[in-house]
Amino acid sequence: MRLPVNHALPLAALFLTASLAAPAQGSESAPARITGPAADYPVVVGEPFTIGAVTWTPVDQLNYDAVGYAQVGDGTGVTAAHKTLPLPSYVEVTALDSGRTILVRLERRGPMTNDALLELAPEAAAQLGLASGARSAVRVRRVNPPEVERAALRSGTPVPARMETPEGLLKVLRRKLAEQSPLLPPPSTPPTMPKAPNPKALTPAEQAAPAAPQVAGAEPKLPPRKAAPASPAPFVAPVPAPKPRPSAPASRPTPAVSAPHAKAVTTTDKPARKGSEVVQVGAFSVEANARKSASQLGASVIQGGKFWRVRMGPFANRAQAAAALEKAKAAGYSDARIQRAD
């Protein structure tokens, strides 16, 4: 007896086999997004490259501090393109016309022109106050911001602007930009604040006289000395030499007695200033080192226990203290900070 054949069974078995062999749609999860400090790694430095006749060599330089021009380009978020700093890294960008300073994340190489130091994304340019298509003189300084600000920039959120740069430092940065060659890699050296002459070292006539213009490369000329008029020597009658007398024994010099150290010793003769802010430059266990540091910065030396503290100020407001803090950090005292006056 012949059984009936069901032709639908082979097709059903084939469909079931194919469905078991094929992975379910969406069963493979997408790779998890990296968050936290690990999102800034790996850091890429890259190989040297040439723009025109200039070769740019990327380098992982921690104390990078240079001036140049910034232009507006592509990109999203508060980001920028730089030729030599590692990617990613973080820099403070200061507009030299206004003193406004913002924090920017470097994510790209560029700009591919020798006369521009930085290429800002439109959002970063807007936060700095730079219009689209404009070009502005800037200072670029590499920094190590906290993770909270890093995470905000990675997500495309701007962080609050920094304290505005004081006008005295802006003048130093503008002069540095005017003296450097626009077609060569800018020198990465921190700016130094100009030193004012000590008015007590000048005579009243020199203080009243206007300063003579200085010519680059010229040696200073000293005023000629006036010779005293010659006068005839008066006639002196010869006097018999007196008989020698026994000389008295020379008195011994009295040894100097050192005065006890005062609690606060200033390195300058400036009158004490009133203010609520001071810049703590550092604390030294050796008094000579503290005095040497204070003489370089025009600061004060204060003894506290076994240490000698070097302070600048006090200052009437935080803006004046910020200029002094910049001067101390430019001199190499990276741990200097602003604090309330005691």
C-alpha positions as CSV (number, residue, x, y, z in Angstrom):
1,M,0.0,0.0,0.0
2,R,1.4,3.3,-1.0
3,L,1.2,6.2,1.6
4,P,0.4,9.8,0.5
5,V,3.4,12.2,0.1
6,N,3.2,15.6,1.8
7,H,5.3,17.9,-0.4
8,A,5.1,20.8,2.2
9,L,7.3,19.0,4.8
10,P,10.7,19.4,3.0
11,L,10.1,23.1,2.5
12,A,9.2,23.5,6.2
13,A,12.3,21.6,7.3
14,L,14.5,23.8,5.0
15,F,13.0,27.0,6.5
16,L,13.5,25.7,10.1
17,T,17.2,24.8,9.4
18,A,17.9,28.2,7.8
19,S,16.3,30.1,10.7
20,L,18.3,28.2,13.3
21,A,21.6,28.7,11.4
22,A,21.1,32.5,10.9
23,P,21.8,34.7,13.9
24,A,18.8,36.6,15.3
25,Q,18.6,40.2,14.1
26,G,20.1,42.6,16.7
27,S,21.6,39.7,18.7
28,E,25.2,41.2,18.3
29,S,25.4,44.2,20.6
30,A,27.2,47.3,19.3
31,P,30.6,48.0,20.9
32,A,30.3,49.9,24.1
33,R,31.3,53.6,24.0
34,I,34.5,54.4,25.9
35,T,34.0,56.9,28.7
36,G,36.1,58.4,31.5
37,P,39.8,59.2,31.2
38,A,40.3,56.2,28.9
39,A,38.5,58.1,26.2
40,D,41.6,60.3,25.8
41,Y,43.8,57.3,24.9
42,P,45.6,56.3,22.8
43,V,47.4,59.6,22.3
44,V,48.7,60.0,18.8
45,V,51.8,62.2,18.0
46,G,52.4,61.4,14.4
47,E,55.1,61.7,11.8
48,P,56.7,65.0,10.5
49,F,55.0,66.6,7.5
50,T,55.8,69.5,5.2
51,I,53.7,72.5,4.2
52,G,55.4,74.4,1.4
53,A,59.1,74.8,2.5
54,V,58.5,74.4,6.2
55,T,58.7,71.0,8.0
56,W,56.5,70.5,11.1
57,T,57.5,67.8,13.6
58,P,54.8,66.7,16.1
59,V,56.1,66.3,19.6
60,D,54.6,65.6,23.0
61,Q,55.6,68.9,24.7
62,L,54.1,69.4,28.1
63,N,55.1,73.1,28.6
64,Y,54.0,74.3,25.1
65,D,53.3,78.1,25.1
66,A,53.3,79.9,21.8
67,V,51.6,82.9,20.1
68,G,50.3,83.0,16.5
69,Y,47.1,83.5,14.5
70,A,43.9,81.5,14.7
71,Q,41.4,81.0,11.9
72,V,37.9,79.4,11.8
73,G,37.5,76.0,10.0
74,D,35.5,72.8,10.2
75,G,34.8,70.6,13.2
76,T,32.1,70.3,15.9
77,G,32.2,71.2,19.6
78,V,34.8,73.3,21.3
79,T,37.7,71.7,19.3
80,A,40.6,72.8,17.2
81,A,43.3,71.6,14.8
82,H,47.0,72.0,15.6
83,K,50.2,71.0,13.8
84,T,52.5,69.6,16.4
85,L,50.7,68.9,19.8
86,P,49.5,65.3,20.5
87,L,45.9,64.3,19.6
88,P,43.9,64.6,21.7
89,S,45.3,67.2,24.1
90,Y,43.9,70.3,25.8
91,V,45.0,73.9,25.5
92,E,44.0,77.3,26.8
93,V,43.4,79.8,23.9
94,T,43.6,83.5,24.7
95,A,42.5,86.2,22.3
96,L,45.2,88.9,22.4
97,D,42.8,91.7,21.5
98,S,40.3,91.1,24.4
99,G,42.2,88.8,26.8
100,R,39.3,86.3,26.8
101,T,40.6,82.7,27.5
102,I,38.8,79.4,26.8
103,L,39.6,75.7,27.1
104,V,39.8,73.8,23.8
105,R,40.3,70.1,22.9
106,L,42.7,69.4,20.0
107,E,41.4,66.6,17.8
108,R,42.8,67.3,14.3
109,R,46.0,68.1,12.4
110,G,46.1,71.6,10.8
111,P,45.7,74.2,9.7
112,M,47.5,73.4,6.5
113,T,49.0,76.8,6.1
114,N,52.2,78.1,7.6
115,D,50.9,81.5,8.7
116,A,48.2,80.1,11.1
117,L,48.9,78.4,14.4
118,L,45.4,77.1,15.2
119,E,42.2,76.3,13.4
120,L,39.1,76.6,15.6
121,A,35.8,74.8,15.1
122,P,32.9,77.3,14.7
123,E,31.6,76.7,18.2
124,A,35.0,77.2,19.8
125,A,35.5,80.4,17.7
126,A,32.1,81.7,18.9
127,Q,33.0,81.1,22.5
128,L,36.3,83.0,22.0
129,G,34.4,85.9,20.3
130,L,35.9,85.2,16.9
131,A,33.5,85.7,14.0
132,S,33.2,83.2,11.1
133,G,35.9,83.9,8.5
134,A,37.8,86.2,10.8
135,R,41.4,85.8,11.9
136,S,42.7,86.7,15.4
137,A,46.0,86.8,17.2
138,V,46.0,84.2,20.0
139,R,48.1,82.6,22.7
140,V,48.0,78.7,22.8
141,R,49.2,77.1,26.1
142,R,48.9,73.4,26.8
143,V,47.2,72.6,30.1
144,N,46.1,69.5,32.1
145,P,42.4,70.2,33.0
146,P,40.4,68.1,35.5
147,E,38.4,65.1,34.3
148,V,35.1,67.0,34.7
149,E,36.1,69.6,32.0
150,R,37.7,66.9,29.8
151,A,34.4,64.9,29.8
152,A,32.4,68.1,29.0
153,L,34.6,68.9,26.0
154,R,34.5,65.2,24.8
155,S,30.7,65.4,24.8
156,G,30.7,68.7,22.9
157,T,29.7,70.9,25.9
158,P,31.8,74.1,26.4
159,V,33.3,74.7,29.8
160,P,33.2,78.2,31.5
161,A,35.7,80.7,30.2
162,R,38.9,81.3,32.2
163,M,39.9,84.5,34.0
164,E,40.7,87.2,31.5
165,T,44.4,87.9,30.9
166,P,45.6,91.2,32.4
167,E,46.6,94.0,30.0
168,G,50.2,94.0,31.1
169,L,50.7,90.4,30.0
170,L,48.8,91.0,26.8
171,K,51.3,93.7,25.8
172,V,54.1,91.2,26.3
173,L,52.4,88.6,24.2
174,R,51.6,91.1,21.4
175,R,55.3,92.2,21.3
176,K,56.4,88.5,21.2
177,L,54.1,87.9,18.2
178,A,55.3,91.0,16.4
179,E,59.0,89.9,16.7
180,Q,58.6,86.3,15.5
181,S,58.7,85.1,11.9
182,P,55.2,84.1,10.6
183,L,56.6,81.4,8.3
184,L,58.5,79.4,10.9
185,P,57.4,77.3,13.8
186,P,56.8,79.7,16.7
187,P,59.1,79.4,19.7
188,S,57.4,77.7,22.6
189,T,58.7,79.7,25.6
190,P,56.6,81.3,28.4
191,P,56.5,85.1,28.3
192,T,58.3,87.2,30.9
193,M,56.8,90.2,32.4
194,P,58.8,93.5,31.9
195,K,60.7,94.7,35.0
196,A,60.1,98.3,36.0
197,P,63.2,100.3,36.9
198,N,63.8,101.1,40.6
199,P,63.1,104.8,41.1
200,K,65.3,105.0,44.1
201,A,68.3,104.1,42.0
202,L,67.9,107.2,39.8
203,T,68.9,110.7,40.6
204,P,66.2,113.4,40.6
205,A,67.5,114.8,37.3
206,E,67.3,111.3,35.7
207,Q,63.8,110.8,37.0
208,A,62.6,114.1,35.5
209,A,64.4,113.6,32.1
210,P,62.4,111.7,29.4
211,A,63.7,108.3,28.4
212,A,65.8,108.3,25.2
213,P,64.6,106.1,22.4
214,Q,66.4,102.8,22.2
215,V,67.8,101.6,18.8
216,A,68.0,97.9,18.3
217,G,71.7,96.7,18.1
218,A,73.1,100.1,19.3
219,E,75.3,100.2,22.3
220,P,74.4,102.7,25.0
221,K,76.5,105.9,25.0
222,L,77.7,107.4,28.3
223,P,77.9,111.2,28.7
224,P,81.4,112.5,28.4
225,R,83.1,113.4,31.7
226,K,83.9,117.1,32.2
227,A,87.5,117.7,33.1
228,A,88.1,119.9,36.1
229,P,89.8,123.2,35.2
230,A,93.5,123.2,36.0
231,S,94.6,125.7,38.7
232,P,98.1,126.8,39.5
233,A,99.6,125.1,42.5
234,P,100.1,127.5,45.5
235,F,103.5,128.1,46.9
236,V,104.1,126.2,50.1
237,A,107.1,127.0,52.3
238,P,109.1,123.9,53.3
239,V,108.4,122.8,56.8
240,P,110.9,120.7,58.8
241,A,109.8,117.2,59.2
242,P,108.6,116.5,62.8
243,K,110.3,113.9,64.9
244,P,108.6,110.5,64.7
245,R,106.6,109.6,67.7
246,P,105.9,106.1,68.8
247,S,102.7,104.9,67.2
248,A,99.9,103.9,69.4
249,P,98.8,100.2,69.3
250,A,96.1,99.7,66.7
251,S,92.7,99.1,68.2
252,R,91.2,95.8,67.5
253,P,88.0,95.9,65.4
254,T,84.9,95.3,67.4
255,P,83.2,92.1,66.2
256,A,79.8,92.7,64.7
257,V,76.9,91.2,66.6
258,S,74.3,89.9,64.3
259,A,70.8,90.9,65.2
260,P,68.2,88.2,65.7
261,H,66.2,87.3,62.7
262,A,62.9,89.0,62.4
263,K,59.7,87.1,61.6
264,A,59.1,88.9,58.3
265,V,62.0,90.3,56.2
266,T,61.3,92.0,52.9
267,T,63.8,92.0,50.0
268,T,62.9,95.4,48.8
269,D,62.7,98.9,50.3
270,K,59.1,99.4,49.1
271,P,56.6,100.6,51.7
272,A,54.1,98.0,52.9
273,R,51.0,97.8,50.7
274,K,47.5,97.1,51.8
275,G,45.4,94.4,50.2
276,S,43.5,91.2,50.7
277,E,45.2,89.0,48.1
278,V,48.8,87.6,48.0
279,V,50.7,85.2,45.8
280,Q,52.3,82.3,47.6
281,V,55.4,81.6,45.5
282,G,56.9,78.7,47.6
283,A,58.3,77.7,50.9
284,F,62.1,77.1,51.4
285,S,64.0,75.3,54.1
286,V,67.1,77.3,53.3
287,E,66.9,81.1,53.9
288,A,69.5,81.9,51.2
289,N,67.4,80.2,48.6
290,A,64.2,82.0,49.7
291,R,66.0,85.4,49.5
292,K,67.4,84.6,46.1
293,S,63.9,83.7,44.8
294,A,62.4,86.8,46.4
295,S,65.0,89.1,44.9
296,Q,64.1,87.8,41.4
297,L,60.4,88.4,41.8
298,G,60.4,91.5,44.0
299,A,58.7,89.5,46.7
300,S,58.8,89.3,50.5
301,V,60.4,86.6,52.7
302,I,58.4,85.5,55.8
303,Q,59.7,83.1,58.4
304,G,57.3,80.5,59.6
305,G,58.7,77.8,61.9
306,K,61.5,76.0,60.1
307,F,60.5,77.3,56.6
308,W,61.0,80.6,54.8
309,R,57.9,81.6,52.7
310,V,58.2,83.8,49.6
311,R,55.1,86.0,48.9
312,M,54.2,88.6,46.4
313,G,51.8,91.4,47.4
314,P,49.5,92.0,49.0
315,F,47.2,93.2,46.2
316,A,44.1,95.2,46.2
317,N,42.1,92.8,44.0
318,R,42.3,89.4,42.3
319,A,43.2,90.8,38.9
320,Q,46.4,92.4,40.2
321,A,47.2,89.1,42.0
322,A,46.6,87.1,38.8
323,A,49.2,89.2,37.0
324,A,51.7,88.5,39.7
325,L,50.8,84.8,39.6
326,E,51.5,84.7,35.9
327,K,54.9,86.3,36.5
328,A,55.8,83.7,39.2
329,K,54.8,80.8,36.9
330,A,56.7,82.3,34.0
331,A,59.8,82.4,36.2
332,G,59.5,78.6,36.8
333,Y,57.5,78.5,40.1
334,S,54.6,76.3,38.8
335,D,53.2,75.6,42.3
336,A,52.6,79.3,43.0
337,R,49.0,80.2,44.0
338,I,46.7,83.0,45.1
339,Q,45.6,83.1,48.7
340,R,44.1,85.4,51.2
341,A,46.5,87.7,53.0
342,D,47.2,86.7,56.6
